[in-house]
Amino acid sequence: MFHVPEIRKNLVFVSLLSTKGFKIVLEFDMVIVTKTGLFVGNGYSCYHNLFLGFPLKFTFFLSK
């Protein structure tokens, strides 16, 4: 995940999450992110954008 202040949104690269061991499932308009079978976050698709909601413990999963 990268924070770009000028864009006012965080950018999530699916390929980067995948190399860190995350599993990303896109089904219909829903997105589910897991790591080693544990739920990490979810989101939805709207107007060709993915909106993801991650809990505060997400940085813990990135560090492993």
PyMOL Python script that loads the backbone (N, CA, C, O; Angstrom):
from pymol import cmd

cmd.read_pdbstr("""\
ATOM      1  N   MET A   1       0.835  -1.156   0.000  1.00  0.00           N
ATOM      2  CA  MET A   1       0.000   0.000   0.000  1.00  0.00           C
ATOM      3  C   MET A   1       0.886   1.227   0.000  1.00  0.00           C
ATOM      4  O   MET A   1       1.896   1.267   0.702  1.00  0.00           O
ATOM      5  N   PHE A   2       0.526   2.204  -0.762  1.00  0.00           N
ATOM      6  CA  PHE A   2       1.266   3.449  -0.812  1.00  0.00           C
ATOM      7  C   PHE A   2       0.326   4.618  -0.557  1.00  0.00           C
ATOM      8  O   PHE A   2      -0.810   4.623  -1.033  1.00  0.00           O
ATOM      9  N   HIS A   3       0.795   5.599   0.189  1.00  0.00           N
ATOM     10  CA  HIS A   3       0.005   6.795   0.449  1.00  0.00           C
ATOM     11  C   HIS A   3       0.541   7.918  -0.422  1.00  0.00           C
ATOM     12  O   HIS A   3       1.719   8.270  -0.351  1.00  0.00           O
ATOM     13  N   VAL A   4      -0.327   8.469  -1.234  1.00  0.00           N
ATOM     14  CA  VAL A   4       0.041   9.582  -2.112  1.00  0.00           C
ATOM     15  C   VAL A   4      -0.855  10.758  -1.734  1.00  0.00           C
ATOM     16  O   VAL A   4      -2.021  10.793  -2.128  1.00  0.00           O
ATOM     17  N   PRO A   5      -0.324  11.734  -0.967  1.00  0.00           N
ATOM     18  CA  PRO A   5      -1.168  12.823  -0.463  1.00  0.00           C
ATOM     19  C   PRO A   5      -1.904  13.594  -1.551  1.00  0.00           C
ATOM     20  O   PRO A   5      -3.023  14.055  -1.328  1.00  0.00           O
ATOM     21  N   GLU A   6      -1.300  13.741  -2.712  1.00  0.00           N
ATOM     22  CA  GLU A   6      -1.941  14.508  -3.781  1.00  0.00           C
ATOM     23  C   GLU A   6      -3.198  13.821  -4.310  1.00  0.00           C
ATOM     24  O   GLU A   6      -4.106  14.489  -4.805  1.00  0.00           O
ATOM     25  N   ILE A   7      -3.257  12.512  -4.210  1.00  0.00           N
ATOM     26  CA  ILE A   7      -4.410  11.773  -4.733  1.00  0.00           C
ATOM     27  C   ILE A   7      -5.517  11.680  -3.686  1.00  0.00           C
ATOM     28  O   ILE A   7      -6.680  11.479  -4.034  1.00  0.00           O
ATOM     29  N   ARG A   8      -5.168  11.822  -2.413  1.00  0.00           N
ATOM     30  CA  ARG A   8      -6.104  11.711  -1.298  1.00  0.00           C
ATOM     31  C   ARG A   8      -6.635  10.299  -1.113  1.00  0.00           C
ATOM     32  O   ARG A   8      -7.657  10.115  -0.452  1.00  0.00           O
ATOM     33  N   LYS A   9      -5.976   9.308  -1.671  1.00  0.00           N
ATOM     34  CA  LYS A   9      -6.377   7.916  -1.500  1.00  0.00           C
ATOM     35  C   LYS A   9      -5.130   7.056  -1.402  1.00  0.00           C
ATOM     36  O   LYS A   9      -4.074   7.427  -1.914  1.00  0.00           O
ATOM     37  N   ASN A  10      -5.249   5.921  -0.752  1.00  0.00           N
ATOM     38  CA  ASN A  10      -4.153   4.963  -0.710  1.00  0.00           C
ATOM     39  C   ASN A  10      -4.254   4.052  -1.919  1.00  0.00           C
ATOM     40  O   ASN A  10      -5.348   3.648  -2.314  1.00  0.00           O
ATOM     41  N   LEU A  11      -3.120   3.733  -2.499  1.00  0.00           N
ATOM     42  CA  LEU A  11      -3.094   2.844  -3.655  1.00  0.00           C
ATOM     43  C   LEU A  11      -2.691   1.455  -3.197  1.00  0.00           C
ATOM     44  O   LEU A  11      -1.705   1.292  -2.479  1.00  0.00           O
ATOM     45  N   VAL A  12      -3.451   0.459  -3.609  1.00  0.00           N
ATOM     46  CA  VAL A  12      -3.162  -0.930  -3.249  1.00  0.00           C
ATOM     47  C   VAL A  12      -2.808  -1.683  -4.524  1.00  0.00           C
ATOM     48  O   VAL A  12      -3.590  -1.714  -5.474  1.00  0.00           O
ATOM     49  N   PHE A  13      -1.635  -2.285  -4.538  1.00  0.00           N
ATOM     50  CA  PHE A  13      -1.203  -3.076  -5.682  1.00  0.00           C
ATOM     51  C   PHE A  13      -1.452  -4.547  -5.375  1.00  0.00           C
ATOM     52  O   PHE A  13      -0.832  -5.119  -4.478  1.00  0.00           O
ATOM     53  N   VAL A  14      -2.360  -5.149  -6.123  1.00  0.00           N
ATOM     54  CA  VAL A  14      -2.729  -6.543  -5.888  1.00  0.00           C
ATOM     55  C   VAL A  14      -1.519  -7.455  -6.051  1.00  0.00           C
ATOM     56  O   VAL A  14      -1.368  -8.414  -5.295  1.00  0.00           O
ATOM     57  N   SER A  15      -0.662  -7.175  -7.016  1.00  0.00           N
ATOM     58  CA  SER A  15       0.516  -8.021  -7.220  1.00  0.00           C
ATOM     59  C   SER A  15       1.447  -7.957  -6.009  1.00  0.00           C
ATOM     60  O   SER A  15       2.053  -8.968  -5.655  1.00  0.00           O
ATOM     61  N   LEU A  16       1.575  -6.806  -5.372  1.00  0.00           N
ATOM     62  CA  LEU A  16       2.417  -6.687  -4.182  1.00  0.00           C
ATOM     63  C   LEU A  16       1.817  -7.473  -3.020  1.00  0.00           C
ATOM     64  O   LEU A  16       2.534  -8.169  -2.302  1.00  0.00           O
ATOM     65  N   LEU A  17       0.505  -7.362  -2.836  1.00  0.00           N
ATOM     66  CA  LEU A  17      -0.149  -8.143  -1.782  1.00  0.00           C
ATOM     67  C   LEU A  17       0.021  -9.627  -2.029  1.00  0.00           C
ATOM     68  O   LEU A  17       0.244 -10.392  -1.090  1.00  0.00           O
ATOM     69  N   SER A  18      -0.082 -10.041  -3.272  1.00  0.00           N
ATOM     70  CA  SER A  18       0.064 -11.452  -3.618  1.00  0.00           C
ATOM     71  C   SER A  18       1.458 -11.969  -3.284  1.00  0.00           C
ATOM     72  O   SER A  18       1.598 -13.079  -2.771  1.00  0.00           O
ATOM     73  N   THR A  19       2.491 -11.177  -3.568  1.00  0.00           N
ATOM     74  CA  THR A  19       3.851 -11.624  -3.257  1.00  0.00           C
ATOM     75  C   THR A  19       4.103 -11.677  -1.755  1.00  0.00           C
ATOM     76  O   THR A  19       5.016 -12.372  -1.309  1.00  0.00           O
ATOM     77  N   LYS A  20       3.312 -10.956  -0.971  1.00  0.00           N
ATOM     78  CA  LYS A  20       3.426 -10.983   0.488  1.00  0.00           C
ATOM     79  C   LYS A  20       2.581 -12.095   1.114  1.00  0.00           C
ATOM     80  O   LYS A  20       2.501 -12.201   2.338  1.00  0.00           O
ATOM     81  N   GLY A  21       1.946 -12.927   0.269  1.00  0.00           N
ATOM     82  CA  GLY A  21       1.194 -14.065   0.782  1.00  0.00           C
ATOM     83  C   GLY A  21      -0.292 -13.832   0.974  1.00  0.00           C
ATOM     84  O   GLY A  21      -0.974 -14.659   1.580  1.00  0.00           O
ATOM     85  N   PHE A  22      -0.801 -12.728   0.473  1.00  0.00           N
ATOM     86  CA  PHE A  22      -2.227 -12.460   0.603  1.00  0.00           C
ATOM     87  C   PHE A  22      -2.987 -13.146  -0.522  1.00  0.00           C
ATOM     88  O   PHE A  22      -2.461 -13.332  -1.620  1.00  0.00           O
ATOM     89  N   LYS A  23      -4.224 -13.520  -0.238  1.00  0.00           N
ATOM     90  CA  LYS A  23      -5.108 -14.088  -1.251  1.00  0.00           C
ATOM     91  C   LYS A  23      -6.218 -13.073  -1.490  1.00  0.00           C
ATOM     92  O   LYS A  23      -6.913 -12.670  -0.557  1.00  0.00           O
ATOM     93  N   ILE A  24      -6.377 -12.665  -2.742  1.00  0.00           N
ATOM     94  CA  ILE A  24      -7.379 -11.677  -3.115  1.00  0.00           C
ATOM     95  C   ILE A  24      -8.426 -12.359  -3.977  1.00  0.00           C
ATOM     96  O   ILE A  24      -8.107 -12.906  -5.033  1.00  0.00           O
ATOM     97  N   VAL A  25      -9.669 -12.330  -3.535  1.00  0.00           N
ATOM     98  CA  VAL A  25     -10.766 -12.961  -4.270  1.00  0.00           C
ATOM     99  C   VAL A  25     -11.701 -11.863  -4.762  1.00  0.00           C
ATOM    100  O   VAL A  25     -12.246 -11.094  -3.971  1.00  0.00           O
ATOM    101  N   LEU A  26     -11.878 -11.802  -6.075  1.00  0.00           N
ATOM    102  CA  LEU A  26     -12.820 -10.863  -6.695  1.00  0.00           C
ATOM    103  C   LEU A  26     -14.010 -11.676  -7.190  1.00  0.00           C
ATOM    104  O   LEU A  26     -13.869 -12.538  -8.058  1.00  0.00           O
ATOM    105  N   GLU A  27     -15.166 -11.396  -6.638  1.00  0.00           N
ATOM    106  CA  GLU A  27     -16.361 -12.137  -7.028  1.00  0.00           C
ATOM    107  C   GLU A  27     -17.530 -11.169  -7.091  1.00  0.00           C
ATOM    108  O   GLU A  27     -17.866 -10.513  -6.105  1.00  0.00           O
ATOM    109  N   PHE A  28     -18.142 -11.091  -8.261  1.00  0.00           N
ATOM    110  CA  PHE A  28     -19.215 -10.131  -8.515  1.00  0.00           C
ATOM    111  C   PHE A  28     -18.667  -8.728  -8.247  1.00  0.00           C
ATOM    112  O   PHE A  28     -17.690  -8.334  -8.883  1.00  0.00           O
ATOM    113  N   ASP A  29     -19.249  -7.980  -7.349  1.00  0.00           N
ATOM    114  CA  ASP A  29     -18.758  -6.645  -7.021  1.00  0.00           C
ATOM    115  C   ASP A  29     -18.072  -6.616  -5.650  1.00  0.00           C
ATOM    116  O   ASP A  29     -17.899  -5.543  -5.071  1.00  0.00           O
ATOM    117  N   MET A  30     -17.683  -7.773  -5.133  1.00  0.00           N
ATOM    118  CA  MET A  30     -17.077  -7.854  -3.808  1.00  0.00           C
ATOM    119  C   MET A  30     -15.618  -8.272  -3.893  1.00  0.00           C
ATOM    120  O   MET A  30     -15.227  -9.002  -4.804  1.00  0.00           O
ATOM    121  N   VAL A  31     -14.811  -7.807  -2.940  1.00  0.00           N
ATOM    122  CA  VAL A  31     -13.401  -8.157  -2.827  1.00  0.00           C
ATOM    123  C   VAL A  31     -13.177  -8.661  -1.410  1.00  0.00           C
ATOM    124  O   VAL A  31     -13.605  -8.028  -0.445  1.00  0.00           O
ATOM    125  N   ILE A  32     -12.499  -9.812  -1.285  1.00  0.00           N
ATOM    126  CA  ILE A  32     -12.161 -10.352   0.027  1.00  0.00           C
ATOM    127  C   ILE A  32     -10.664 -10.618   0.056  1.00  0.00           C
ATOM    128  O   ILE A  32     -10.121 -11.245  -0.853  1.00  0.00           O
ATOM    129  N   VAL A  33      -9.993 -10.135   1.111  1.00  0.00           N
ATOM    130  CA  VAL A  33      -8.549 -10.312   1.257  1.00  0.00           C
ATOM    131  C   VAL A  33      -8.299 -11.161   2.495  1.00  0.00           C
ATOM    132  O   VAL A  33      -8.795 -10.857   3.580  1.00  0.00           O
ATOM    133  N   THR A  34      -7.515 -12.243   2.319  1.00  0.00           N
ATOM    134  CA  THR A  34      -7.152 -13.124   3.429  1.00  0.00           C
ATOM    135  C   THR A  34      -5.649 -13.392   3.394  1.00  0.00           C
ATOM    136  O   THR A  34      -4.988 -13.189   2.375  1.00  0.00           O
ATOM    137  N   LYS A  35      -5.128 -13.853   4.529  1.00  0.00           N
ATOM    138  CA  LYS A  35      -3.735 -14.286   4.590  1.00  0.00           C
ATOM    139  C   LYS A  35      -3.682 -15.475   5.524  1.00  0.00           C
ATOM    140  O   LYS A  35      -4.134 -15.406   6.666  1.00  0.00           O
ATOM    141  N   THR A  36      -3.129 -16.558   5.031  1.00  0.00           N
ATOM    142  CA  THR A  36      -3.050 -17.842   5.746  1.00  0.00           C
ATOM    143  C   THR A  36      -4.396 -18.226   6.350  1.00  0.00           C
ATOM    144  O   THR A  36      -4.467 -18.715   7.477  1.00  0.00           O
ATOM    145  N   GLY A  37      -5.453 -18.001   5.591  1.00  0.00           N
ATOM    146  CA  GLY A  37      -6.786 -18.390   6.018  1.00  0.00           C
ATOM    147  C   GLY A  37      -7.469 -17.414   6.955  1.00  0.00           C
ATOM    148  O   GLY A  37      -8.623 -17.632   7.323  1.00  0.00           O
ATOM    149  N   LEU A  38      -6.794 -16.345   7.354  1.00  0.00           N
ATOM    150  CA  LEU A  38      -7.389 -15.355   8.251  1.00  0.00           C
ATOM    151  C   LEU A  38      -7.933 -14.179   7.459  1.00  0.00           C
ATOM    152  O   LEU A  38      -7.283 -13.681   6.539  1.00  0.00           O
ATOM    153  N   PHE A  39      -9.118 -13.745   7.821  1.00  0.00           N
ATOM    154  CA  PHE A  39      -9.739 -12.589   7.171  1.00  0.00           C
ATOM    155  C   PHE A  39      -8.935 -11.335   7.483  1.00  0.00           C
ATOM    156  O   PHE A  39      -8.624 -11.067   8.643  1.00  0.00           O
ATOM    157  N   VAL A  40      -8.598 -10.564   6.449  1.00  0.00           N
ATOM    158  CA  VAL A  40      -7.839  -9.329   6.621  1.00  0.00           C
ATOM    159  C   VAL A  40      -8.698  -8.114   6.322  1.00  0.00           C
ATOM    160  O   VAL A  40      -8.664  -7.137   7.069  1.00  0.00           O
ATOM    161  N   GLY A  41      -9.467  -8.157   5.244  1.00  0.00           N
ATOM    162  CA  GLY A  41     -10.304  -7.021   4.889  1.00  0.00           C
ATOM    163  C   GLY A  41     -11.198  -7.362   3.717  1.00  0.00           C
ATOM    164  O   GLY A  41     -11.071  -8.422   3.103  1.00  0.00           O
ATOM    165  N   ASN A  42     -12.106  -6.444   3.415  1.00  0.00           N
ATOM    166  CA  ASN A  42     -12.990  -6.651   2.277  1.00  0.00           C
ATOM    167  C   ASN A  42     -13.307  -5.305   1.634  1.00  0.00           C
ATOM    168  O   ASN A  42     -12.898  -4.252   2.123  1.00  0.00           O
ATOM    169  N   GLY A  43     -14.029  -5.363   0.550  1.00  0.00           N
ATOM    170  CA  GLY A  43     -14.371  -4.135  -0.148  1.00  0.00           C
ATOM    171  C   GLY A  43     -15.395  -4.403  -1.232  1.00  0.00           C
ATOM    172  O   GLY A  43     -15.983  -5.482  -1.305  1.00  0.00           O
ATOM    173  N   TYR A  44     -15.597  -3.408  -2.067  1.00  0.00           N
ATOM    174  CA  TYR A  44     -16.585  -3.523  -3.132  1.00  0.00           C
ATOM    175  C   TYR A  44     -16.119  -2.727  -4.343  1.00  0.00           C
ATOM    176  O   TYR A  44     -15.227  -1.885  -4.247  1.00  0.00           O
ATOM    177  N   SER A  45     -16.729  -3.006  -5.464  1.00  0.00           N
ATOM    178  CA  SER A  45     -16.434  -2.316  -6.706  1.00  0.00           C
ATOM    179  C   SER A  45     -17.574  -1.370  -7.034  1.00  0.00           C
ATOM    180  O   SER A  45     -18.750  -1.723  -6.939  1.00  0.00           O
ATOM    181  N   CYS A  46     -17.195  -0.147  -7.427  1.00  0.00           N
ATOM    182  CA  CYS A  46     -18.197   0.848  -7.780  1.00  0.00           C
ATOM    183  C   CYS A  46     -17.584   1.798  -8.798  1.00  0.00           C
ATOM    184  O   CYS A  46     -16.540   2.397  -8.538  1.00  0.00           O
ATOM    185  N   TYR A  47     -18.215   1.939  -9.941  1.00  0.00           N
ATOM    186  CA  TYR A  47     -17.741   2.837 -10.993  1.00  0.00           C
ATOM    187  C   TYR A  47     -16.288   2.546 -11.384  1.00  0.00           C
ATOM    188  O   TYR A  47     -15.481   3.467 -11.513  1.00  0.00           O
ATOM    189  N   HIS A  48     -15.966   1.288 -11.570  1.00  0.00           N
ATOM    190  CA  HIS A  48     -14.649   0.826 -12.018  1.00  0.00           C
ATOM    191  C   HIS A  48     -13.535   1.093 -11.011  1.00  0.00           C
ATOM    192  O   HIS A  48     -12.364   1.099 -11.390  1.00  0.00           O
ATOM    193  N   ASN A  49     -13.860   1.311  -9.755  1.00  0.00           N
ATOM    194  CA  ASN A  49     -12.883   1.475  -8.691  1.00  0.00           C
ATOM    195  C   ASN A  49     -13.137   0.434  -7.620  1.00  0.00           C
ATOM    196  O   ASN A  49     -14.281   0.037  -7.393  1.00  0.00           O
ATOM    197  N   LEU A  50     -12.075  -0.012  -6.959  1.00  0.00           N
ATOM    198  CA  LEU A  50     -12.218  -0.908  -5.816  1.00  0.00           C
ATOM    199  C   LEU A  50     -12.060  -0.095  -4.547  1.00  0.00           C
ATOM    200  O   LEU A  50     -11.086   0.642  -4.391  1.00  0.00           O
ATOM    201  N   PHE A  51     -13.008  -0.226  -3.650  1.00  0.00           N
ATOM    202  CA  PHE A  51     -12.949   0.439  -2.357  1.00  0.00           C
ATOM    203  C   PHE A  51     -12.739  -0.627  -1.303  1.00  0.00           C
ATOM    204  O   PHE A  51     -13.592  -1.490  -1.100  1.00  0.00           O
ATOM    205  N   LEU A  52     -11.591  -0.564  -0.627  1.00  0.00           N
ATOM    206  CA  LEU A  52     -11.229  -1.575   0.349  1.00  0.00           C
ATOM    207  C   LEU A  52     -11.256  -0.988   1.750  1.00  0.00           C
ATOM    208  O   LEU A  52     -10.890   0.167   1.966  1.00  0.00           O
ATOM    209  N   GLY A  53     -11.693  -1.805   2.691  1.00  0.00           N
ATOM    210  CA  GLY A  53     -11.674  -1.414   4.098  1.00  0.00           C
ATOM    211  C   GLY A  53     -10.810  -2.391   4.871  1.00  0.00           C
ATOM    212  O   GLY A  53     -11.113  -3.581   4.953  1.00  0.00           O
ATOM    213  N   PHE A  54      -9.728  -1.873   5.436  1.00  0.00           N
ATOM    214  CA  PHE A  54      -8.831  -2.717   6.217  1.00  0.00           C
ATOM    215  C   PHE A  54      -8.846  -2.251   7.657  1.00  0.00           C
ATOM    216  O   PHE A  54      -8.815  -1.048   7.917  1.00  0.00           O
ATOM    217  N   PRO A  55      -8.894  -3.191   8.608  1.00  0.00           N
ATOM    218  CA  PRO A  55      -8.818  -2.795  10.019  1.00  0.00           C
ATOM    219  C   PRO A  55      -7.410  -2.286  10.353  1.00  0.00           C
ATOM    220  O   PRO A  55      -6.482  -2.436   9.557  1.00  0.00           O
ATOM    221  N   LEU A  56      -7.269  -1.700  11.509  1.00  0.00           N
ATOM    222  CA  LEU A  56      -5.971  -1.151  11.919  1.00  0.00           C
ATOM    223  C   LEU A  56      -4.885  -2.207  12.014  1.00  0.00           C
ATOM    224  O   LEU A  56      -3.707  -1.883  11.862  1.00  0.00           O
ATOM    225  N   LYS A  57      -5.242  -3.453  12.259  1.00  0.00           N
ATOM    226  CA  LYS A  57      -4.242  -4.509  12.381  1.00  0.00           C
ATOM    227  C   LYS A  57      -3.664  -4.928  11.031  1.00  0.00           C
ATOM    228  O   LYS A  57      -2.840  -5.842  10.988  1.00  0.00           O
ATOM    229  N   PHE A  58      -4.062  -4.296   9.934  1.00  0.00           N
ATOM    230  CA  PHE A  58      -3.573  -4.649   8.609  1.00  0.00           C
ATOM    231  C   PHE A  58      -2.062  -4.510   8.530  1.00  0.00           C
ATOM    232  O   PHE A  58      -1.417  -5.326   7.872  1.00  0.00           O
ATOM    233  N   THR A  59      -1.473  -3.513   9.174  1.00  0.00           N
ATOM    234  CA  THR A  59      -0.021  -3.333   9.117  1.00  0.00           C
ATOM    235  C   THR A  59       0.690  -4.512   9.770  1.00  0.00           C
ATOM    236  O   THR A  59       1.827  -4.820   9.411  1.00  0.00           O
ATOM    237  N   PHE A  60       0.045  -5.169  10.713  1.00  0.00           N
ATOM    238  CA  PHE A  60       0.619  -6.371  11.324  1.00  0.00           C
ATOM    239  C   PHE A  60       0.781  -7.471  10.283  1.00  0.00           C
ATOM    240  O   PHE A  60       1.802  -8.158  10.258  1.00  0.00           O
ATOM    241  N   PHE A  61      -0.217  -7.641   9.428  1.00  0.00           N
ATOM    242  CA  PHE A  61      -0.148  -8.660   8.388  1.00  0.00           C
ATOM    243  C   PHE A  61       0.915  -8.332   7.356  1.00  0.00           C
ATOM    244  O   PHE A  61       1.551  -9.241   6.823  1.00  0.00           O
ATOM    245  N   LEU A  62       1.123  -7.054   7.061  1.00  0.00           N
ATOM    246  CA  LEU A  62       2.132  -6.676   6.071  1.00  0.00           C
ATOM    247  C   LEU A  62       3.537  -6.938   6.569  1.00  0.00           C
ATOM    248  O   LEU A  62       4.430  -7.237   5.776  1.00  0.00           O
ATOM    249  N   SER A  63       3.747  -6.829   7.877  1.00  0.00           N
ATOM    250  CA  SER A  63       5.097  -6.975   8.418  1.00  0.00           C
ATOM    251  C   SER A  63       5.548  -8.431   8.477  1.00  0.00           C
ATOM    252  O   SER A  63       6.741  -8.695   8.619  1.00  0.00           O
ATOM    253  N   LYS A  64       4.630  -9.370   8.370  1.00  0.00           N
ATOM    254  CA  LYS A  64       5.004 -10.793   8.442  1.00  0.00           C
ATOM    255  C   LYS A  64       5.405 -11.335   7.102  1.00  0.00           C
ATOM    256  O   LYS A  64       5.747 -12.512   6.990  1.00  0.00           O
TER     257      LYS A  64
END
""", "prot")
cmd.dss("prot")
cmd.show_as("cartoon", "prot")
cmd.util.cbc("prot")
cmd.orient("prot")
